[in-house]
């Protein structure tokens, strides 16, 4: 996947980093040009991820 204007991710646990990379790659391939961006927010984006935290992601799509 080509990353355009991607900001560096905070240091995440290896398992979370791998899952997020797999998720973004799959979303990119499944949604193609309809996918405008993927936004990580919440504690993971702020570098405050705890073992009980969820990982918040928003997919922004283009309207057809």
ChimeraX attribute file (.defattr): number of C-alpha atoms within 10 A of each C-alpha:
attribute: neighborCount
match mode: 1-to-1
recipient: residues
	/A:1	9
	/A:2	7
	/A:3	7
	/A:4	7
	/A:5	7
	/A:6	10
	/A:7	7
	/A:8	7
	/A:9	12
	/A:10	13
	/A:11	14
	/A:12	15
	/A:13	12
	/A:14	9
	/A:15	9
	/A:16	14
	/A:17	14
	/A:18	12
	/A:19	11
	/A:20	16
	/A:21	13
	/A:22	12
	/A:23	14
	/A:24	18
	/A:25	13
	/A:26	13
	/A:27	15
	/A:28	18
	/A:29	12
	/A:30	11
	/A:31	12
	/A:32	11
	/A:33	10
	/A:34	13
	/A:35	16
	/A:36	13
	/A:37	18
	/A:38	16
	/A:39	12
	/A:40	16
	/A:41	12
	/A:42	14
	/A:43	14
	/A:44	21
	/A:45	18
	/A:46	12
	/A:47	12
	/A:48	12
	/A:49	18
	/A:50	10
	/A:51	6
	/A:52	6
	/A:53	11
	/A:54	11
	/A:55	14
	/A:56	12
	/A:57	16
	/A:58	10
	/A:59	12
	/A:60	12
	/A:61	14
	/A:62	10
	/A:63	7
	/A:64	4
